[in-house]
Amino acid sequence: RVIVNFDVGSAKLSNTARRQVRKAGQLSKRIGRGLHVIGHASSRTRNLEFGRHQMANFRISYDRANAVALEVRRLGIAEKFIRVSAISDSEPASSEVMPKLEAKNRRVVIVMEK
C-alpha cells in the first residue's frame, strides 16, 4: 500500500509523489500483480451549495486517481492491470479539525490487487 499526498485543490503530482508511484509500479511489475488506484478528497471546499460541494470533491478525487494511473502507465504497466476508483471524501484518513490533519485526506491510495 502506497499513499500519495496532494496539495489543496490539486491533482498535480509532486516529485515526491512520482517517486512513491514509481515504487508501487516497480513492486507491481516484480510480483506480477495489478494495482488499484483509489482517489480521495478532504471534505472542505470553498462555500458551495451541497450538490456542487459533493461534485467538486468527487471530481478532485477522480482527477487525482487518474493522474496517478497515468503515471503508472508511463512506467510501462498496461492499462488492463490498473483499476481506478474515486471515492470523494467518503473514507477520511483523519478528522479535519486542523489543516495538518485535513492534508492526510487529500490523497491517492495505491493497493496491490490479489
N, C-alpha and C positions, 0 to 999 in steps of 0.2 A: 504494500500500500504506500503510495506516494502522494503527498499533499502539495499542491501548487497554489501559492497565495497571489492575490491581485490587489492593485490599488483601488481606491473608491471609484466606482463607476467605470472601471476599465476592464477590458478583456485582452489587453496587451501583455505579452509575455516578457518578463524581465530576463536579464542574462542568468540570474539565479534560477528562475523558473525553467528556462531552457535546459539548464544542467540537470534539474530534477526530472524533467520529461525524458531527457536522454538516458538517465539512469534506469527509468522504468522501461523504456524501449529496449535497451540492451538486455535487461533481465528477461523481458518477454521473448526476445529472439533466442537467448541462451536456453531457456527452459521450454520453448515451443508452445507458449500459451498466449491467448489473446488478451486484450485489455478492455476494461470497462472504464470509460471516462465520464465522470459524474460532475456536472456543473452546479455550483451553489451560489447563493447571494445572501448578503445581510438583509435584514428586514427594513432597513432605512432607505428612504428615497427623499427627494425634495417633496414639498407639500403637493400631493396629488389626490384626486378622487380615488376611492378604494379600488375600483376596477383597473384604472390606469396604473396605480401603485403595484398591483399584482402582476400586470403585464410587464411593467418595467423590470421587476425583479426576475420574472421568468426569462425575459429577453437577455438580461445580462448573464444569467446562469447558462443559457443556451450559447451565447457568444463565447463565453469562457471555455465551455466544454469543446466547442468547435475549434477554437484557437489551439487548444492542447491536442486535439485529434489531428489537426493539420500538421502540427509539429511532429507528432508520432509518425504520420505518413511520410514526412520528409526524411525520417530516419530509415525508411525502407520497409516499414511494416504495412502489409497490404490492408486495404480498407475492410476486407471481409473479416479481419482479426481485431477490428476496433468497434466496440459498441459505445454509443454516445447517449447520455441521458442528461436532462436538465430538470432540476427539481426546485428551483427558485430558493425561497427561504424556509422550506418545509422541514428541513433537518438541520437546525443550527448546531454548530460545534460548541458554541459558547453563548452565554447571555450577552446582551448588548448594552449593559448599563454604563460601560466605559468604552471609549474609542479603541483602546488596545484590544479589548475583548471582541468588539464588533469586527475587527480586522480578521479574526480567525474564521469568520463566516464567509468572507469573500475568497472563495477557493474552488479548486477542482480537485477531486479525489480520483486517483488512478488505482484501479484494483485489478489484479491478475484474475482472469477467468479460469474456471476449473476445467 
